[in-house]
């Protein structure tokens, strides 16, 4: 497997990413939102029990 070097950014990222809707992608996007400081907006997310539990983690992170 090849490795890819990812450069470290010295400034905040302000981006919009459009991807197909799926439960797996929704969970991954929510996980990234949980790990990212500040607010994140997920549109057209597929709601599931997994999504609900991850969203609770984001809310508790703010406490």
SULJOJO-V100238 format. One record per residue. N is the residue number from 1. RES is the residue in one letter. SS is DSSP state (@ for helix, = for strand, . for the rest). PHI is phi in whole degrees, -180 to 180 (* if undefined). PSI is psi in whole degrees, 0 to 359 (999 if undefined). Layout:
BEGIN
<<N RES SS PHI PSI> <N RES SS PHI PSI>>
END
This chain:
BEGIN
<<1 X . * 132> <2 X . -78 149> <3 X . -103 151> <4 X . -123 126> <5 X . -79 128> <6 X . -110 117> <7 X . -70 149> <8 X . -82 132> <9 X . -89 143> <10 X . -103 13> <11 X . -146 160> <12 X . -64 153> <13 X . -101 128> <14 X . -120 102> <15 X . -144 157> <16 X . -121 129> <17 X . -122 125> <18 X . -109 124> <19 X . -137 160> <20 X . -62 149> <21 X . -81 130> <22 X . -158 160> <23 X @ -63 317> <24 X @ -63 315> <25 X @ -65 320> <26 X @ -59 315> <27 X @ -64 319> <28 X @ -67 318> <29 X @ -64 320> <30 X @ -67 322> <31 X @ -62 317> <32 X @ -62 319> <33 X @ -62 321> <34 X @ -65 323> <35 X @ -84 351> <36 X . -99 130> <37 X . -68 152> <38 X . 88 194> <39 X . -96 146> <40 X . -130 146> <41 X . -118 123> <42 X . -111 121> <43 X . -109 148> <44 X . 60 33> <45 X . -74 149> <46 X . -89 123> <47 X . -85 136> <48 X . -155 176> <49 X @ -62 319> <50 X @ -57 312> <51 X @ -60 316> <52 X @ -60 314> <53 X @ -66 319> <54 X @ -67 323> <55 X @ -67 327> <56 X @ -64 322> <57 X @ -62 320> <58 X @ -64 319> <59 X @ -67 319> <60 X @ -70 333> <61 X @ -63 328> <62 X . -73 343> <63 X . -75 999>>
END
